[in-house]
Amino acid sequence: MSAFSSAYQQFWLKQQIKVGEEVVQKGLRENQVGAVGAILAHFSVRKDAALVSMPTGTGKTAVMIAACYALRASKVLVVTPSQMVRKQIARHFKLRRDLINNEVLSPDAPEPRVYELKNVIHNKAEWNDILANHDVVVGIPDTLNRIEELPQVLEANAFDVVLVDEAHHSRAKSWTYLLNHFSPAKRILVTATAFRNDKKDLKARLVYNYPLKLAYDLGQFSKIEYVAVETAGIQEPTDRDLAIAKKTEEVFGSHQQHGHKIIIRTDSRTRAEQLKQLYDSQTALKLVLIYSKLAQSTIDKRMKKLEEGEADGVICVDMMGEGYDFPSLKIAAIHAPHRTLPITLQFVGRISRTNVAAANTAHVVASTHDFEIDKIQLFKDTRDWAAILPELHRARTDRTEEEQHFFDTLEEVTPPDDTYVVDTEEALLLENEELKPFYHTKIYRLIPKEVAKVDEDEEEPDLVDLSVVPNFNGLANMSRVILRHHHVSTEYRLAVFVLGELITPAWYGADDNLKDVKNSLILAYYDKPHNLLYFCSSLKDNELYKELAHSYVVDRLAFAEILSLPMLKRVLAGWEGCKFYNIGMRSRKAKGSNESYRQLLGGSTQELLTAADAFNYTRGHSFGAGFDSVLEEEMLLGISTSSKVWSIVDGKVPELLDWLNKLSRKISDAEMDNLWGGLVETDSELR
């Protein structure tokens, strides 16, 4: 038996109880008990990976160790982001001090046998010996991924629990490969940020989120004062760095008596070495320099100087920015700021721990900068960062939870058609989370018939039936259509299709099994409150749009029509500072004229229009940008009189629905007719 399963009876998942400031019962903190409980609940009914989000300093490592006991783990793999974190995690698993000191684990419980994987091991027999004699293996992705023929050397069921520390990395290929390979295991991803800046999902189910604001309110996250260094008038980069260094030395003076340390962040090894020379020559601060290419023994020696008080701080290139536990770090000097929220939160979390002396306030020293992080100019805001960051964290995490709920509502309606399978093709298991439709939509307005009208106190009937499967094979422009994916969300009134169309190559004469497969994505969204029906399709085909409208609209209750031009132009209502890059105009003259459709291209094509154009042409399409004073955001949109609206971006399905709902808000509001809209003065029909 492993150390975890054999000590199961010596492990008690209990919560610390305090009366005032006095601890009357030892145990884990409330959030730690909640996280372990959520992990157990998840694996009692599901097999997909579990994601736990807890701010830095709130006890993630103890949760990982406690989860191993609660799950009665046999063999555990822990994947960490760096060598430094690997060493620290290995020590925590071996000593289990948090659990023992808080009387959650008996001091007599057998010590887990921990193997710190420092080198690549290719030999299967050697791995068998490691697994036979150890309960836990701790490694970094680079080492694990360099194992030749990993599936044969380490089988998929080699570990029954896989823990990923700092899980926001897990979408990187090196991490994804490991998680997919060990998919039979209970996979637990732990991170301070349950989101990535590239908008890719962490491929796990968020089972527990401990809000950063709650950690701050409970004193687990310290106050953070931003010390702004005004460098706008300083031209030389070295002089800007010197100004930050001098201010850091000044701030350190108020922390030094408490044993606090400095972490200095920059973006490259070269610049880190330059900063080391600058701090050594221009300040009295004693600093050590670490980066990932240093030998582990060198890193250990330098960190020992920091721990034993021989150094005042450390210069790093992201290496200590996440995962590494050193509570005495209370001052951050930032010479190259992060521009993304996840990494900023990770870095600031390093100085926000409260389990050291006089830890109620940490300081960030940095130049002022204009760039925004989630619409906040953080490096110009003098408010307490511990008040700003929790709100940014909450907004991002809320979006993650909302997306998770959204995708949960999509249910398979029609199984994939397996009548045509390419031999080299794996079984098609599409994930709705991975779909990124282009922002392009055909819009229909639903006109209720008399039979659909109800009294004010009655619920209006659904004018659309999204459970219907349209007759795609009946379309003239499509042949041999395979239904590869069909999911419907009743809650969000959304249908999702992926169609495979079998096409004979142009260079082949026979009509046999030699086919190209053309895949198309189609989404149908019913905005019931506004009686609008949206079709978003990668296949732009008018016959397809008509078939979708005919199939979905309940004939006895309503009929569908494309938007009239006055309704369509509401999309542009309230735009300020318009610039149109593409304008198309349809001639009003009789057929046979030389120019039936005129198109203008350029930077500000509206300036090319004349008053005469309003009488010679009617609007065909237009594409441009402007600030929408109604939605209070910059917009980039195209509209067409064929009732189409588009942008030049793609996004996840929930983001697309947000965009469509914004269109609905304006299309359905008659007040938009009273606002100025782009090109109004040059189109007599829009006056």
N, C-alpha and C positions, 0 to 999 in steps of 0.2 A: 504493500500500500504506500501511497505517496504521503508526504508530510501533511498535505492539506486534508486528504480524506481520513487519515488515521487520527487527526486532531479535531475532527468535526465536533465531537462531544466536548472539546475543550475551548470551543469558540462560541461566543454569545453576541449576537447582533443586538446590542442595546444602546440606548441613547443617553448621553450625558444629561444630568438634571442639575440645574442651578437654582438656588434661592437667593435672589439678589446677585451678588458677586461670588457667593460661596457655592462650590461644587459639592452637592450632597450625594450624588451617585456618579461614579466615573462611567465613561462610555464614549462612543463616537459622537461627533456633532450631529445635529439634526439633519443637515444636508447630506452628510456622509451616509447615515442610516437610510435616508430617502433614496440616494443613488444606488446603494446595494440592493435595496428592496425593489427598485425599478428594474434592475438587471435581472433579479430572480423572477419577477413577474413576466418580463419579456420572454425569457427562455422557457417559461412554463407553457407558452402557447405558440411561440414562433421560433424559426430557425435562422432568420436573417440577422445580420450584424446589428448590435446595439450601440447607440451613440450616447455618451454621457458628457454633458457640458457643464463645467464648473470653473469659475474664475481662478486664476493663479493664486496660490496661497490658501485655498479652502480645503485642501486635503485629498487631492486626486490620487496620490500614490497609496495612501492608506485605503482608499476605496478599491483600488486594483487588487491589493493584497487581501483585503477582507472578502472580496468577491470570489477569490480562489478558494477560500475556506467555505464560504456559503454554497458554492457550486460543487464542493468536494472534488476539486480538480485532481487529475492524475498527472498529466504532463502539461506544462505551461510554457508558451513562447511569449516573450515580451519584446516588442519592436520599439526602439527608441530613436530619436532623430539624430543623436550625435554620440561620440565616444564618451564625452564628459557625463552626459545623462545616463548612458549605459552603465558606467561604473557606479554612479549614485543609486540608480534603481536596483542594481544587483545587491548593493549593500543593504538597502531598505528591505528587500525580500528576505535576505538572510537574517537580519537582526529583528525586524518587525516591532521596533520600539514603540511606535504609536499605538499599535494594538495591545501590546503587553502593558505599557504604562497606563493605558486607559481601561485596563481590566476587561478587555474584549477577548483577549486570548490568554490562556494560562501560560505562565512562564515555564511550565514543565512541558509544553507542547514541543514535539521534535522540530529541530531546526531544518527548514527546507534546504535541500542540496541544490545550490545555485551554480550554474555554469555561465561564465561571462565569455561570450564568443568574440575573441579578439582577432582571430585569423580565419581565413577561408579553409574549410575542411571539405574535401571532395570524396573522401573514402566512406563508403556506406558502413563498413564494419566499425570504423571509428565513431561514426554517428550512433550506431546501435549501442556501442559501449557508453557513450555520453548519455543517451536516453535511459539506459538501464541503471545508471548510477546517479542521475540527477532528476530533480523535480521541476526545475525552472531553467530555461535557456534565455539569456538576455543578449540581444544582438541589434545591429543597425542594418538597414536595408541593403546598403552597399555590400556588406560582408555576406549576407544571406543570398543575395541575388547573383553573386559571383560563383556560387556552388554549381559546378558542371552537372548537367542532367539532374537538376533538383528533384523532379518528380520521382526519379528512381532512387536517389540517395535518401531523400526525406519524403516518405509517403504522405499523402494528404491527411491521413488519420494519425500522424505521428504525435500531434498535440490535440488535446480535447478542449483546451482554452487558449485563445490567442488574444493578447492584449496589445493595443496600439496606443502608445503615449504620444501626445501632441498630434492628434488624429487629423488635423486640418491638412497634413501632408498626404493623406491616404489616397488622394486621387492621382498623385504622381505615379508614373508607370511602375517604378521600382517597388512602391508600396502596394499598388493594386495587384500586381502579380502575386505577391505573397498572400494577400487576403483571399484572392480567388483560388490559389492552390490549396490553402488550408480551409476551404469552405465548409468541410464537415464539422469543424470545431466551433465552439461557442466563441464568436468574435466580438470583442468589446473595444470600442474606440473611445478614447478619453481625450478631451480637449478643453481649452478655455474659450474657444470660439467655434460654435457649431455652424460655421459658414466659411466660404472662401471668397476672395475678392474676384476670382474669375467666374463666379456664379455657378461653378460646377458643384453638384451635390456631393457631400460626403456620403459614400455609398453605404449608409447604415440608417437604421430607424432611430430617431431622437426619442429616447425613453425617459431622459431626465435632464432638465435645464434648471440650474441654480442661478437666478438673476444676479448680475453684478451689483445692482442697486441694493439688493437685500444683503449681500456680503458687506457692502459699504456701511449700511445702516447698523449691522450687527458688529461692526468693528473689525471685520476680517480683511478689510481693504482700506488702506490709509488714505488720508487727504493728500492730494498731489498739487503742489504749487508750481506753476509754470513761471520760470524766471526768464523773461524775454531779453535777448541781447540784440540791440538795434545795430544791424550791420549794413543797412541799405546804402549808406554813403561810403562804404569801404569797398574799393575796387579789387584789391588783391586777395585771392582765396586764403593765402597764408595769414594775412592780417585779420581776416574774419575768424579763422581758426584760433588765432591768438586772443581775440576778444572773448571768445567762448571759454578758452582755457583759463584766462584770468578771472572771469566771473565764476567758473567752477571752483577754482582755488578759494575764492572768497566765500562761496556757499559752504564749502567743505569745512571752513573754520568753525561754523556753528554746529557741525555734526561730529567733528573729530573726537570730542570728549566722550561720546557715546559708543565709539568703536565702529561708526558707520563707514561704509566704503563707497567708492565711485565706480560706475560702469560707463565707459566712454564708447560710443557707437559710431562707426563709419562704414563705408560701403565697399572698400577694397583693401587688400593686403598692403599695396603700395602706399595708400594714404594712411593706413594704420601705422606703418613704420615711420612716415613723415610726422605724424602726430606724436609718436613716442619721442622723437628727437625734439619736437617743439616743446612738449611738456617738460622734458628733462632739462632743457636749456633755459626756458622762460618762467618756470614755476618751481616751487619747492616740493611739489607732489612726487611721490615715489610710485611708479606705475609698472605693471607687467603687461606684456603683450601676448595674446593667444589668438590662433586661427587654426583652421581644421587641418592644414597640412603639417603641422608640428607633430613630432613623435609624442605618443601618449606619455612617456616618461618625462619629457620636457614640460608638457602641459601640467602634469601632476606637481612638478617642482615649483612651477610658477604659481599655481593655485595654492600650494602650501604656504608660500610667502604671504599671500593675501589672507589666508585663514589665520596665520600666526601673527599678523600685525606688522610684518616687515614691509608690506606694500599698502599704499592708500587706495589703490583702485586698479582696474583692469581695462585695457583697450581691447576691443574685440570687433570682429567682422561677423556679426550675427550669431557667433557661436554660442554665446551665453544669453541670446535673446529669447530663448524659449526652453522650458523644461528643466533648466538647472536651478537647483534649490540652494540659495545662499542669502538668507534673510538680512544680513548686514548691509546689503546693497540698498542705499537709500538716496543716492544722488545719481542722476543720469545726465551725462553731457552728450548731446546729440549733434554731431558734425554733419551727418547726412541723414535727414529725417525719412522715416517710412511714409509713403503716400497712401497706404491702404489701412483700413480699420483692423483687420485680423492681426497683422504683424505689429501694428502700433499697440494694440491691447496686450499682445504677448510680451512685448518689450517693457511696457510700463508696468505690467504685472510683476516684473522682476524686482522693482523697487517699492512695491506696495504692500509687502508682508508686514504684519503687525506683531510678530512673535519675537521681537528684539527690544532692547531698551529704547525709550523715547521714539517709538516708531509711528507716532500719530501723524507725522507729516513727512512726505518725500518731496524731493525737488527735481524738476526737469529744467536743464539749462540748454537753451537753443536759440538760434537766430529766429527772427520773425520771418514768416513765409506767407505768401498769398494763396497757395494751393488749398483746395478744400478736401476734407475727408467726410464723405456723406453730407455734403453741403455745409459743413462747419469749418471755418478757418481756425483750426485748432491751434496753429502756431501764431495766432494773433489774439487769441481769447485768453484773457487774464483771469477768468473764473477758475474755481477749483476744478481741475480735470476729473476728479473723482465724482463730480456731479454731472459733468458733460458726458464722459465715456459710458457710464451705465445706461444713459438714454440712447446713445448710438448702438450700444450692445443690445438693448431691449428691442429696438426697432428691427435690427437685422435678424435676431433670433425669432421674433414674432413672425417675420416673413418665412423663415425656415419651417416653423410649426404650421403656418397657414398652408404652405405648399404641401407639406406632408399630408395634412387633412384633405387637401384638394385631390391629390393623386390617389388617396385611399378611396375616394368616392367613385373613381372610374372602375367599372366592372366589365368583364368580358361578356359580350352579348352573342357574338358569333365566333366559333372556334376558327383558327386559321385553316384555309383550304390547303390540303396536302396532296391534291391530285397531280401537282407538278412539283417535283423536287429535283434540284440539281445535285448530282452525286457528291460534289465537293462541298456542298453547302451544309452547314450545321443547322440543327433545328432552330427555327426563327422564334426567339422569345424577346419581343420588343418591350422596352420599358418606356412608359409614357414620360418619365422624368427626363429621358434623353432626347425627346423630340424638340426640335428648335424651328418652329415654323417661321416663314418670312411674313412680315407685317404687310399683308395684302388681303383685301376683303371685298367681296361683292355683297351689297346690302339690299335686303328686301324689306319693305314696309308691309305689315300685316293689317288688313282691313277686316274687322269682324263683321260677320253677317248678322242679320236680325236675330237669328236663333241663338247666337253666342252672347247676346246682351243680357246682363243680369242686374238685379237691384243692387243698391250701394252696399248693403250689408252682406251680400253674397260674394263668394270667391269666384273670380273670373276663371273660365275654363282654359285649359291649355290649347292654344290654337295650332300647336305643333306637336307631332308625335315622333320623338327622336328614336324610338325603338324600331322604326321601320328600316329595312335594308333597301336602299335604292337599287334600281335595275341598271347597274353599270354596264352589263353586257349588251344592253339595248341601245347604247350610244354609238352613233355612226363613226365617231373618231376613236373608239376604243375597241379592241378585240381581245378575246380570250383573257378576260380579267380574272385575277386570282385575289380573293379577299384574304389578305395576310394578317390583318389586325383590325379588330372592331371592338372598341370599348365605349361605354356610355356612362356619364355621370348624371344621375337624375337630379341630384342636389344643385349642380351648377348648370344644368340644362345644356350639356355638351356631348357631342358624338365625335369620336375620333376613328378615322379609317386610314389604313395603309393598303393601297392597291398595288398588285403586281400585274403588269400587262405584258403578255407574251408576244414578242414582235419578231418576225422572220427577218434576218439580216438582209440589207439591201443587195448584198453580193451573192445571195443564195436563192436558187429557183424553186426548190421543193418545199412543200408545206408539211414538214414532219416535226420531229422533236427538237430540232436545232433552233433554239430561240434565244433572243436577248430578253432580259427581264428589265422592264422599266418600272421603277417604283414611284408612287405618288402619295403624298400626304394630303388628306382632306379633313377639315374640321368644320362642324356645323354647330353654331352657338345661337341659342334662342334667348334673347333678352325680353323676357315676359313683361316686366314693368313698363317697357317702352314699345312693345309690339314690333320689335325689329328682329330680323333673322339674318345672321351673318354666315357667309361661307368663305373659308380661308383654304385655298387649294394651291398646291405647287403646280397643278395642271390648270392653266388658264384657258377654259373652254366654255363658251356661252351655252352650248347644248348641255354640258354637265351642270352648270348652274341652274338651268331650267328644270332638269330632271330632279335635282336635289330639292328645289322649291316645290315641285309637283308632288314629290314623294312625302315630304315632311309636313306640309301644311294640310291640316284636316279640312277636307273639301267642304264639308257641310257647315263648318264653323267660320271659315275665313277664306279670303283670297289674297294672293301676294302680288305686289307691284314694286318695281324699282323706284328708288327715291326720285322725286321731282327735283328739278334744278334748284328752286328756291330752298328746299330742305337740305339738299346736298351742300349748298354754299355756306350753310351755318357752321360747317366744320372750320371754315376760315374766319368766322366772325370774331371780332375783338383782337385780331392780330396787329401787332405793332412792329415797326421796323422791318416790313416784309421785303424779302428778296426772292424773286422767282427765277429759277434756272432753266425752266423748260415750259413753254406755253404752246399749246396747240389750239387752232381756231378752225372751225368748219365754215365754209363759205355759205352765205345766204343766197347766192345767185343761183340761177337755174342750172340744171345739169348741163354738162358740156363746156363749162367754163374752164379756163386754163389752170386754175388753182382751186381745187375743191377742198383741200385741207392745207393749212399753212402752219409751220412749226418754227418757233424761235428758240434758240439756244444761247446761253451765255451767263454772265455773272449776275446781271440785274436786267433780265429781259423785259420786265414791265416798262422800262424806260424807252424801249423801242416801239411801244404801242402808240398809236395816234388816235385822235378822236374819231377819225373816219373808220378805224377798225371796228368800232362798236356797231357801225351800221352795215359794214360789209361782211362781218363774221359773227358767229356765235361761239360761245365757249366749247371747246372740245375737251382739253385736259390742261392741267397746270400742276407744276411741282415747284415747291419753294420752302423757305424757312421764315420763321418769325417768332416773336414772343407772344404767346397766347395769354392775354390779360384775364381771360375767364378761368382757364386752368392754372394760371400762374406758373408757366414753364415754357422753355424753348421747345418749339415744334418743328419738325421736318416732315412735310406731308405732300402727297400728290392726290389729286381728285380727278375723276373722269365723269363726264355726263352719262356714261353707261352705268352709273351708280357704284363706282369702285373708288376705294380709298386705299392708299398704300404709303409706306415709308421705305427706307433703305436699310432697315435693321432686321435682325431676327432675334428670337428670345424663347424662353421656356413658355409652355402653354399658359400657366397662370398669368405671366407677364403680358402675353397676347390678349388675354381676356380683360386685363386692366386697361389696355389700350382701347379695346372695343367699347368698354364701358364709358371711357372718356368721350368717344365719338357719340355714343348714345346720349350722353348728357347734353351735348350741344345740338345734335340733330333734332331731339325731341323738345327743345326749348324755343318757343316762338319768340321769346325776348331777343334771341340771337339776330332776328331780322332787323332789329333797331341798332345793331352795332355795325361799325365799318368793317368790311372784309376786303381782302386783297383783290385787286382788279375790278372792283365795283365801278369805278369811274370810267372804265373803258369797255364795259359790256352792258349794252342797253337793256338786256333782259334781267340784269341783276340790280338795276337802279330801284 
